[in-house]
Amino acid sequence: MEYLSCLWRLVSDNSSELIALSALFLAIWQGVVSRNHNSLSVRPYLIFHVNNQCEEPQLSVELENVGVGPAVINHYSVLLDGVDQDLSKNSAFVEIAKQLNIPDKTYGGGKVYSQGEAIPAGGNAVIFKVITKHGKDEGFDGENADNELGRIQIVIKYESLYGASFTVKLHAT
């Protein structure tokens, strides 16, 4: 009985300190939970759309941010047959398109993202396209175009505003 009396005296004498420590613990815990929630609420999510159609452009790769926050680009590279391509020239995608075995192509182009550039939530862009002189009904071979696009690999490393890192890769085959 004496033990309980001593314990009760200790608790009652230090009740304000216990309440303050409890409040501090709850405030820290709430901050951690809030930060985790906020980091998830601005998470980007990049996906590729590959289009092979008879309308212009006949062959295209589109990048879209379907997440709820901006994607900040850290690294962007394009490989053709496993060889990293030089994207520093404005004509980089034209040169890549020239190396593809797609008959009667008239144009190849695309978008190069630089380090630090952000893709907003809901943002999208055609990052590679090939236009030919004719559509499918006039001799465009979509299966061959898919096979040729399979030679290209696009790698994008990006992060959220909270610094979480992600990687998305396209290898069209």
Number of C-alpha atoms within 10 A of each C-alpha: 6 7 8 9 10 11 12 12 12 11 13 12 11 11 12 11 12 13 11 11 12 12 12 12 12 12 12 12 12 12 12 12 11 12 13 12 11 12 15 16 12 17 22 26 21 23 14 20 13 17 15 20 15 19 12 15 18 22 21 21 22 17 19 21 21 17 19 15 21 24 27 22 21 18 15 17 17 22 16 18 12 10 10 13 15 14 18 9 10 12 14 18 24 18 17 20 24 14 11 18 13 21 14 12 17 14 16 22 20 20 16 18 18 15 13 13 14 19 21 17 19 15 15 17 14 17 18 23 23 26 21 20 14 17 17 14 8 9 12 20 17 18 10 13 18 17 15 19 25 15 15 20 19 19 15 17 18 26 20 20 15 13 11 12 15 17 15 14 15 18 13 17 11
